[in-house]
Amino acid sequence: MTKTKKIREPLIHLVKRDDLPGWKAWGIRALSIVGAFVFICLLSFIVLKRSPFQIVKFMFEGAFGSKLSTLVLFRDLSILLIISLAVTPAFKMKFWNIGAEGQVLISAWGAVLCMYYLGGKIPNGALIFIMLLSSMTFGILWAVIPAIFKAKWGTNETLFTLMMNYIAIQIVLGSTKIWAGVTSTGVLHPLQYGHLPQVAGGDYALSMIVAAVITLLLFFYMRFSKHGYELSVVGESRNTARYIGISVPKVIVRTLVLSGAICAVAGFLLAGGIMHTVGSGTVGGQGFTAVLVSWLAQFNPIAMIVVSFVVIFISKGTTRVMENCGIANSFFSQVLTGTLFFIIIACEFFIRYRVLPRKRHKAVAPREDLDDDSVEVVEDFAEPDIVIEEPLSEADDDKQETRDEDVEHSQEETVC
């Protein structure tokens, strides 16, 4: 015997979009950024009791209020852009490298290691070269270890790279306590050796130049090179890559070597050109922010410039808002930045999917003034529930037979 089972159709359906033009998608993203900016101003007005125009003014003062603040904005933008570019090849290959924070930090530590032990003992030019080699070694090593485990044994790269972040933090904390002295606070003061040469009178232009060069090189690498094509194929389907003769383990390791090298450049610039020291907060969470920047830019190196600018602008602007409103901590600034990301990510959802309501059908009924075969639409009604007939189990079958026998006995007694 069989029993009927009703399945209620959901009120909405999610359908993946296939035909949305690229210009329209980027237009929606731009509108979402503007909408997020307006929402941030309104939220600041509600919480801080300041006019939205004052909020906007404070944000632009924080980003472009002086020549120094403008240079700092573009320098920080350059560092964030370099880290975002570092994770992009791996993401394009669907290797989820969440360890950029640790890769940059351990690279900066490698540079400071040379500054601390070799500073003043060898010429500064030779020291800078050794610092670069040390940063490259540690950055590539920190990226390649998870890549080898993924290529050989199929380990989870997300957890592995995330774990490597905390290992790097502990190495930095332990070594800086030793270098700074047991009786000190554990903070290593800036070192006087191994400083990178200043370009245009400061440490700002060098980071911008390096970021611009890496952006162009990575754009052409991913778009026009054989290696870029191979990592795209591996990202789409590893079985297809194997079928056409691509060595998937080789591509994984090679791509993570590239990611680690670019992270090493960022760490080298932070240690030798900007901070001249290292600590657990040297990277400042930019390794995790870079993941969102790369994803929001759809792994496009050119688009990452715009996304990085928006993120740094909001960060600098909200920090100035907090200062002018007398708020000492940066908690509210982080909330506003997180709100920006949340709105943009929600926009990405609606770019990728359409939300369709449950279909409605026309109900029909005969009209008295027409022929019997004629019908008239009288109302709409929701699509009926889906009815599925399933075979009964033995226990259900026995219960059903018992119910049928009871019904038959009742009918017989009624007749009598």
N, C-alpha and C positions, 0 to 999 in steps of 0.2 A: 504494500500500500504506500501511498505518498501523502505528504502533508504540504500545505502551502505556506510560504514565508514571504512576508511583505518587506521590501527594502525601500525606504523613503528616499526619494531623489533629493540631493542637497540643494539648498536655495541658490547657491552660486557655483560656477565652474571656472577653473583657472585654465586658460588656453595660451600656449606659448605663441608669441608673435613671430611671424616669419617675414613679413613684408614691410616692416617699419624702415623708412629710408634713414641713412646715416645722419643726414643734416637735421632731420626732425628729432632724432634721438639726442644729438648734441644740443639742439635748441631746448629740449625739455630739461636736460641737465643744467644748462645755463639759467633757465627760469627757476629751477629748484634751488640753485645757489643764491639767486636774488631773494627768493622766498625765505630761505633759511636766514639770510642776513636781516630781513625785515622782522622775522620772528625773534631773532636774538635781540634786536632793538626793543621790541615790545616787551620781551621777558625782562630785560634790564630795566625798562621803565616801571614795570610792575614791582620788581624787587627793590630797586634802588631809588625809586621815586624821582627820577631825573627825566627830563624831556628826551624823547627819541632823537631830536636834533643834537642835543648835547652828547648823547651816546655816540652818535655818528662822528661828531667832531672829535671826541676823545679817542675814538678808534683810529681815525686818520692821523691824529697827533702822535699816537703811539707808533704808527708805522712810518709816517713821513714827516714827523714834527720837526726834525732837524736833519742835517746832512749825516750826522753820526748814526741816528736811528735808521735812516734809509739804507746806509751801508751795512748796518748790522742785519737789517731785514733781508737784504739780498745775499749776504754771507750765509745766514741760517737757511735761507731758501736753497742755496747751492748745496749745502751739506745734506739736507733732506732729499733733494733731487738725486744726488749721487747714491744715497742708500736705496731710494726707490728704484733707481735704474739697476742696482745690484740684484734685487730680488726678482726683477721682471723676467729674465730669461728662464729661471726655474719655474716661475708661475706659468709662463707660456707653455712649458712642458708638463704642467700639472704636477710639478714637484713642489709641495707647499712648504717652502723654506721660511719658517717663522723665527729663524735664529739670527736675523741680521743684527739685532741688538748685541748679541754676544760676539758675533764676528767682527763688528766695528770696535767693540770694547777691547777685545783681546788683541786686535791690531794696534790700537792706541797704546795698550800696555807693552806690546813688543817694541814700539818706538821709544817709549819712556825707559824701558829696560836698558836700551843702548845709551840713551841720554844720561842715565844715572851712573852707569859703570864706565862709560868711555868718554863722557864729557870732560873736556880739558886735557885729555891725554892724547888725542889725535886731532888733526885739522878739522874744522867745522864742515868743510865740503865732504870729506870722507865720512864723517859722522852721519851726515844727512843721508848719504848713499846707503850706509849700513842700516840706518833706521828704516829706510824704505824697504830694503831686503827683509828685515826682521818683520815689519808689518805685513808684507806680502806672505811670508812664510806662515805666520800664525793665522792670518785671515783665511788663506787657502786651506790650511790644515783644519780649521774649525768648520769649514763648509764641506770638505771632502770626506771627513769621517762619516757623517750621516749618509752621504751619497754612496759610499762603498757598501755600507750596511744595507741600503735600499737596493742597490744593484745586485748584490750577491744573495741576500737572504730575505729581501722583501719586507724589511722592517717599516714601521710607521714613521715617515719622515717628519710629520708635524710634531709628535711627541719628542722625537730624538733631537730635533733642532731646538725645540723649546727648552729641553733639559740642558743643552749646551750653553744656553744663555746664563743659567744659574751657576754653572761650573765656572764660566768666565768671570762672573761677578765675585765669586768666592776667591778666585785666584787674585783678582785685583785688590780686594779687601785685605787679604793676608799679606801680600807683598808690600802694599803701601804702609801698613802698620810697621813692618820691619824697616822699610826705608825711612819713614818719618821718625822712628824711635818709639820705644815701648812707653816712655813717659808722656808722649805727645797725644794729641787727639786722634791720631791715625790719618790725618789729612796731609798729603804730600804737597808742599809748597811748590810753586812754579820753578822749574830749573832754568839755569842761565845758559845752558849749552844746547846745541842742536836746533836752534830757531831757523825756520825757513826764511829765505830772503823775502823782503817786503816788496810788493809790486804797487806802484802808484802811491807810495808813502804809507802803506798800511797792510794789514793782513786780510783785507777784504777781497781785493781784486783777484788774488791767486785762486781762491776757492771758486769764484765765478768763472774764471777761464777754464779751470779743470772740469767743472760741471758742464760747461758748454761743449768742450771737446768730447767728453764721454757720452753726452747725449747724442751728438751727431754720429759718433762711431757706432754706438749701440743701435741707433735707428737703421743705419745701413747694414749692420751685421745681421739684424733680425729680419730685415725686409729683403735683402738682395744676396746674402751669402748662402753657401751650401749648408753651413752649420746651422744657420737660422732656419732654413727649410727643414732640416732633419729634426730639430727640437720641436718645430710645429707639428710635424707628422707624429712624433712620439706623443705629444700632448693630445692629439686627436684620437689616435688608436695605436697602442703598442703592438697589437697583432698585425696591423697593416704595416707598421714600420719593419717588423721582422720579416714579413712576407716580401717586401721590396728590397731586403738586404741590409737594412740599417741595424747596427749593433746598439741595442737599447742601453745596456750597461755602460758602454763607452760614451754614449751621448749624455747620460745622466752624470757621470763623473766629470766629463769635459765641461758641461754647463755649470756645475757647481764650482769648478775651479775658476771659471769666469766670474761667478757671483762673489766668491770669496776674495778674488783679486780686487774687484770694485769696492767691496766693503773695506778692504785694506787701505785703499786710497783715502776713503773717508776717515778712517781711524788715524792715518798718517797726517792728514791735514789738521785734525782736531788736536793731536798731541804736539806736532812740530810747528804748526802755523797759528794756532788759536789759543789753546789753553796752556801748553808747555808743561802739563802735568797729567795725571790720570786719577780717576776715582770711580766709585760705583755709579755715580750720576753723570759721568762724562758724556754719554750719548743722550741722556735725558729722555728716553722713551721714543726717540725718533725711529728706532728700528721697527717698532710696532706700528707707528704712524705710517711708515713707508709702505707697509702691507696694504693699508687702505688707499694710500695715494696711487699705488700701482694698479690696484683693482678698479678704482673709480675712473682712472684714465684708460681703462680697457687695454692695459699693457702697451700703450702707445707712448714712446719716449717723449715725443713732442707735446702731447696733451698733458704729460706729467708736469711740465713747467707751469701750466695754468693751475692745476690742482695744488701743486706745492705752494704756489704764491697765495692762493686762497687760504690754505691752512695756516701758513706763517702770518699772513695779514690778520686773520681772526685771532691768533694767539697773541701777537704783539698788541693788537688793538684792545682786546679784552683785558690784558694786563694793565694797560694804561687806564682803562675805565676803573679797574679796581683801585689803582693808586689814587686817582682823583676823587674817588668816592670814599676813601679812608678805610678800605678793606685790606688787611695786612696779608692774608693768605691768598693762595691762587686757586682755591677750591671752586669758586664761582666761575672763574675763567675756564677751568677744565670742563665744567658742566656745559658752558656755552659752546665750547669746541666739540664736545660729544654730541650736543644737540645738532650742530651743523652736520656731522657725519651721519647721524640718524636720519635726518631729512633727506640727505642725498642718497643714502642707501635705499630708503623707501621709494624714492624716485626711480632707482634702478629696477626695483621690483616691477613697477608698472610699465617700465620700458620693455621689459622682457616678457611680461604676461598681460593678458586681457582678462578682466573679470566679467563674466557673463552671468546674468540671472537665470533662474530656472525657466525653461520654456513654458509657454502657456498655449493651450489649445482652445479652439472654438467649440462651444457646446451648441447643439442644434436641437430644435423642437418643431413639431408640425404646427402649421397655422390652420385655423378653422376655415378661413376664407379661401384657402387654396386646396388643390388636390391632395389626396392622401400621401402621394409620393413627394410633395413639395415640403421644404423645410425652411426654417427661419433661424438665424443666429440670435440667441437670446442673452448669452453671457459668456464671459471668459472664465476659465477655470484652470487651475494649475495642473501640470502633467500628472497623471495618476501614478500611484505607487506601482513599482515593479513587483510582479508576483512570480515567485520562483517555486516550482514544485520539487520537493526533495524526497527521496525514499525514506520511509520510516525505519528506525532501528527496531530491533526485536522487542525491546521494552515498550517503545512507543506503539508498536504494532499490537501488542497484547492489550495495552490500555485502550487503543482505538476499538478493538474487537469487543472489549467489555462494555464500552460506551454504546456500541451498536446493539449488543444484546439487550442492554437495559432499555434502549429506545423501543426495540421490538416487543419486549414484555409489557411495557407501558401501553403500547398501541393495542396489544391483545386484551389487556384488562379493560381498556376503554371500550372496545368492541363488545366484550361480555357485559 
